[in-house]
Amino acid sequence: MARFIASRLVSLILSLVVASVAIFVVIELVPGDPAGFMLGLNATPEAIAALRAEMGLTDGPLARYLTWTGGMLTGDFGTSYTYKVPVADLVAARLWVSLPLTAYALALSTLIAVPVGLLAASRRGRPADFAVMGATQLGIAVPNFWFAMLLVLVFAITWRVFPSGGFPGWEDGLWPGLRALTLPAVALALPQASILARVMRSALIETLGQDYIRTARAKGLSQGQSVRRHALRNALIPVMTILGLQFSFLLAGAIIIENVFFLPGLGRLIFQGITQRDLIVVESVVMLLVFAVILVTFLVDVAYALVDPRLRRA
């Protein structure tokens, strides 16, 4: 097990290095001068040159890359050119919105998908199975931002059950914060639940066709008992893959939903950084999200080994 984890850690570190280089190169290739953009058309060359020196743009690319990565290793993500505050403070404030939103959406997705997938697999070829497959296909096809606007129309404008946007802050209490995140979490969760339910159904159907399941049934176990005691654990391996990918997608891919609901999260911070040409914010937050994706992938690999001992022996 220790060798398995060590190999995955080496892969994680190499992936982070490659990702940091790719992000830095892409930011470097963005056309235009950030200093000139921030000062406007009427700025003098002297003012632009002074701002470029303040932003560190006069250094060479290698020096800027080493300064950036070295700062991130010590927790220093630089200072935002627009907000004039450390990027780490911006990220810390926005993370308390994006991380609960991601966890909320992932919990809803799992709570919906697992029983629905179990129902479809246990009723394969029956009306319940066809209904589940049709509903999940619709859930995958509908864009989440359109579904988000529909939720706002129904639950915020018509029925006035949940707020239509904004975030009050956790200092106002747990319930106001959860109310503000409910509609965005549902908009993010339903498409992901549709994917997860289909994967759960396929994995269970494949597992239920194995010889050991037929042996368990022959020994007197009911279909429900054979699913709970034997099939479900083996069917969880592909489901765990999708859960890891969904967490990464929900954390890094909620830019549109956060803008629809005016949530001050990481996705909205990236969007604002791009529009304001605050490149240090963009590259630092994107690198942080890449680290989260790679870390979740690493944890999923470790969970594989815990669920399936064959991976540890391999």
Disulfide bonds with the S-S distance in Angstrom:
none
